[in-house]
Amino acid sequence: MKLVEPIIAFQSELQQIRRDLHAHPELCYEEVRTSDAVAAKLAEWGIPVVRGLGLTGVVGIIKNGSSNRAIGLRADMDALPMQEVNTFAHASRHPGKMHACGHDGHTAMLLGAAYHLARQRDFDGTVYLIFQPAEEGGAGARRMIEDGLFERFPMDAIYGMHNWPGYATGTMNVCTGPMMGSSNEFHVTVKGKGAHAAQPHNGIDPVMIAVQIAQAWQTIITRNKSPLDTAVLSITQIHAGSATNVIPDTAQLVGTVRTFTTPVLDMIERRMHALAQGIAAGFDAEVDFTFKRNYPPLINHAAETAFAVDVMKEVVGEDRVNAQVEPTMGAEDFAFFLQEKPGCYIFIGNGEGDHRAGGHGLGPCVLHNGSYDFNDNLLPIGASFWVRLAERALPLR
């Protein structure tokens, strides 16, 4: 690896920053202490700071030279509403809140890059450091856009990075085009007619209708969707009834749909609605159908991805770069940024969990797990990548 030497020397402080953030997790749009800590570090290093975009978002501005070129580098800051089972010294001090997705590490890596870029300034243009709130279900990226992120901080491209357990530590992984799926949820209520379970002919059984709908929906994936397209339709909850001898009035179906393209998503939503209504009508019942689109597909732009791959190879070596990583149906609100600006989102390998010190939980070191912890060995790698990306994107004339 060809890491930035001053960042390697700064790793111990970055680790302290990361572990302090891990010990004090804050949920979406509640990142007050976190944004205060980020803004204070940026100010300490002489970096102008703008706050308030996306409520708790922070944007640092590092400008050098006379060029109008600019790029954005983004890190997310929020934690998850879940209990940490680790007992090491930097475990969460707030019950029911945990940095189980590594946003503490993402924030620390970008701060490491900010520290070096502010001191060396081996670039010509502007680097916008975007510390974003509310990635975990709060659509903080969209909120920052609505608050004028790209109007107030015009940039040519934007880049993001997420740690990824299971990939070897420090490897860098990306692909052109769809890399993460859209996130959508549905809530459907079948309205039947309650009756005594011993006299089903006197009612309209919403349970059996819900079962028919659930089975019919799977044909959307196998018969309406092209086999060459990718999509997931998962019914994750069915709720009905309260007693063994009562046919209830209603039944609920809840779940998620994931796709890599909007046209496929449009088709699935349309067919789900039509099948639910038609099947219910066939049994003299009614349905309330709600389909909510949360995050769009994350689609990496070709030119920016190719550029990022070149920088990855420079930093970690060609043998540690996978430029054709398998996409995932997990979702990420960085997708909103990529709808507005060219850019690229990458995965940096977090390893298998052997980096964890004593006191970690017995569960696996995977995202959204109470035993997870970010791998601090990534801090100088990720920060060095951000630095080289900025220097290559905004070369000195």
N, C-alpha and C positions, 0 to 999 in steps of 0.2 A: 504494500500500500504506500501511496505517496500523500501522506497527510500533512496538514499545515503545522509546522513545528510549534509556533506560539500557541496554537489551540491545544496541542498535546500537553504543553506545559500548564495550560489553564484547566485541564481536565478535572483536577480535584475540586476546584471551585464550582465547575459546572455540575459535578456530582452532588455537591452540597446544595446547590440551587434545586436540582431535580428532586432530591430526597426531601427537601423542605416542602416543595410543592406536593409531593406524594403524601406527606403526612398531613397536609391541610387541603383535602380535595373539596371542590365546590361544584355544584351542579349547574346546568345550563342557565345562563343569564343571572347567575349568582356569583360569578367569578370576580368578586370585589377585591378580596385579599390577593388573589392571583394577579389580576391586572395591575393592582398597586405595586406588587413586587416586580412585575415586568417593567412597568413605567419607571420605577425607581432605578433599576439597573441601566436602562437605556439612557436616562438622564445623567446618571453617574458617569457614563462613557461619552457624554457630550452629544447624544443623538436627540434631535427634536422629536417630540412625541405629540400625537393627536389621540385623544380619547373620546369615547362615547359612541362610536359607530357600532351598531349592533348592541347597544346599551352598555356592555362591558368590554367591548373590543378595544384594542390598542394598535396603533400604527406608528412605527418608528420610521424616520426618514434619514437616509444617509446619502448625501449628494456630494459628488466630486467632479471637477472639470466643468466643461461648458456644454456637453452633449445633452440633447433633449430625450435621449433614449432612457427607458426605465423598465425595470422588471419588478414583480412582486414575489416574495417568498412567504409562504403561509404556514403557521403552526396553530393547532387547536389547543384549547386550554381547559375544557370542562371535564368533569369526572362523571361517574355513573352512580345511580341510586342503588347500590348493592353493598353487602357487608364484606369487608376484608377479613380473611382468616389467617393472614400472615401475622406473626408476632415480632418481627425484627424491629429495630429501633425506629425506622422511618415508616412503619405501618400507619394507616389512617387513624387519626385521633378523633374522627367524626363518625359515630355509628351510623351505618346505613349509607355511607358515601365512600367511594373508592376510585382511585385512578387505576381502573382495570383494563384500560385500553392504551395506556402509554402516552397520553396527552401531556403528562408531566415531562416525559422525555423529549417529545416533539418541541415543547416550549423551550427546554434547556438547550437543545441542539441549535435552535434558531438564535437564542441569546448568545451562544458561543460564536456563531457566525457574525452576529452584530458586534460583539466585542472586537473581533479581529478586523472587520471591515471598517469600523470607526477609527481604528488605530493606523491601519496601513493605507487604505484607500487606493488600492492598485486597480482602479477602474475609472471609466469616464461616463458619467450618467448618474442615475438615481436608483437606489435600491430601497424598495418599500418593504418593511418588515411587518407582516400582517399577523397579529395575534388574535385569533378568532374565538369567540365564545360559542357555546351551544351547538356543537356538532352532533352530540348525542340526542337526536330527535327534535332539537329546537330550531333547526335550519338557520343557524347563525350566519352562514355564508350569505344566504338570501337576504337576511336582515341587514347585513353590512352593505350589500349592493343597494338595497332600497334606501339606505341612509347616505348614499352618494359615494361609495368607495371609489368607483372607477372614474367618476367625474372629478372628485377632489384630488385623486392620486392617479392621474393617467399613466397607464403602463402598457408596454408592448406585449407582454406575456406574463403568465403567473404559473408558479410551480408549488407543488405540495409533496409531502413525504409522510409515510406511515410505517411504523415498525410492524413486522410480520413474523410471529412465532412459527417455527417449523422450517423456515429458511435459515441456512447457515449464517452465523453471526457476521454482520458486516457485508454480506452479499447485497447486491442491488438488483431489483427485479422490476420489469415494466413491460408493457406491450403497447403497440399503436392501436388506436380505435377503442372499442368498448373494453374497459378493464374491470368495472364494477357495475352491478345491476341497479336498476331503479328500485325504489322501495315504495310499496303501496299496500294499503290495508282495506279490507272490506268488513262490513257489519250488516248482516242480513237477518231480518226478523220475519218468520213465517207466522201469519195470523190465521189460526184455525178456530175451532170451537170446542171448548172443553166438555168432557163428559165422564161418566163413570167408566172405568176401564173394563168392567164386565158388560157394558152396553155401548160398544164403540160405534154402533150404527147411529147413535144419537148425536155424535159429534163429528168434527172434521179434524183428524189427527195431524197436528203440525210436525210431530216427530217423524212420522213416515214420509211426509212431504219433504222435510229437511234431508232425510236420507236419499230420497230420489234426486234432489237438487245436487247434493254432494257428489253422487255418482255421475250425474250428467255433466257436471263441470269438468270432470277429468277428460271427457271426450273433446273438450276445447283444446287441450294440450296434444292429444293423440290424433285428432281428426280435423280440427279447424286450423291449427298452426302448421306451417311448413316444417317438415323434419329438419330442415337446415337452419331454422331459427331456434333460439334458446329461450326458454321461459320456465318458470316455476309457479305453480298454483298450489298452495298448501293451506288446507283447512286445519287450523290449530286449536279451535274451540267449538264445541257444540253444547249448548245449554238448553235444558228443557225440564220441566216437571219438578214436583216436590214430594210426590208420594207414589207408592207402587200401584195403587188402585185408582189413580186419577189420570185421565188424558188431559194434558194441559191446554191452555188457550194458545200459547205461543212457543216457538222454538227459535233459537238464535244460532247462526253460523258466523264464525269470525276467523280471519286468517290473513294471509299475505300473498301478493303476486309480485314476482320479480322478472324483469326483462332487460335485454340489452338495447332495445330500440323502442321508440315511441309508437310507431305503427303497429307493432305486435301488441303492445300494451293497450292501444285503442281497441284492437280487435277483441282481446280477451275481456276487457271491461264490457264491451257491447254484448258479447255472447253470454257472459255471466248474467247480465241483467235480463236479457231476453229469455234465457232458459229458466231462470228463477221465476219470472212472471208467468211464463207459459205453463210450467209444471204446476205452480200454485193454482192457476186458473183451472187447470184440468181436474183439480180436486176441490174446486169451489172455495179456495182459500185466497189470501192476499199476501203480498210481501212488501216490506219496506227495505229498499236496497240502497246502501250507502257505500261508495267507493272513494277512498281518499288517496290522492297522489302525494306522497311525502317528498322523496328525493328522486330526481331524474337519473338516467344512466350516466355513469362517469365515462366520458369518451375522450381519450388522449389525442391531441393533434399530432399529425405525422411529423412535421418539421421540428416542432419543439421536443417531441419524443426522441427523434434521431439526435438532436443536439444534446439532450440530457444523457443519452447513452454514451456519447463521446466523452462527456465529462465524467461519468461514472467510471469508464475504463481508465481514464487518467488518474482517478483518485484511488480506486480499489483494485485495479488490474482487470484485464480483459477476461481472465478465467473466473472472476467473481461477479460477472455481470450476466444476467439472463434478460435478453431483450425481447423474448417471446414467452413471458410468463403466462401461465394459465389464468384467465380472468376468473373473478369470483362473483357470486350473486349477493355478497355483502354490499351494503350501500354506504355512501359517503357524500356529505353535502358539498364537498369541493366541486362536485358536478355542476353546481350553480355557477361557480366561477368560470368553468370551462365552457359554459353556454354563452358567456359574455366575452371572454378573452381566449386567445390561443394559449395553450399551456400543456402541462404534463404532470401526472401524479405517479409517484413511484413507491415501491415497498422496499424497506431496508430490513434485512434478516435479523431477527431478534434471538435466534438460536433455539435450542430445545429446552432451556430452563436450567442448565447446569451452572449458570452464572449466579443463581440465587444463593444468598448467604443463609446461615442457620436461622431458624425461626420462620421459614416460609411454610405455607400450608402444604397439605399432602396432595392437593389437587394438581392438575397439569398447569404448566405455564403458558396458557393460551388466553387470547383476548376474552374479556368479559367473564373471567373466572376469578373467584375469590383468592386463589393462590398465585395469581399473576404478579410479575414485577418486571418493569422495564430493565433492559440490559444496559448498564452504564458504560460498557465498553463501546457502545455505539456513539456516545456523545462526541468524541473527536472525529469520528468517521462522518457522521451526518453533518456536523458543523463545517468540516473541511469540504464536503461536497457543496454545501451552500456557498461557501466562499469562492471555490473554483467556478461554480456555475455563474455567479455574479461577475467575476473577472472575465470569463470567456464571453458572456453575453454583452458586456459593456467594456470592451477592450480600450486600453489607453491608446490615444492616437499618436 
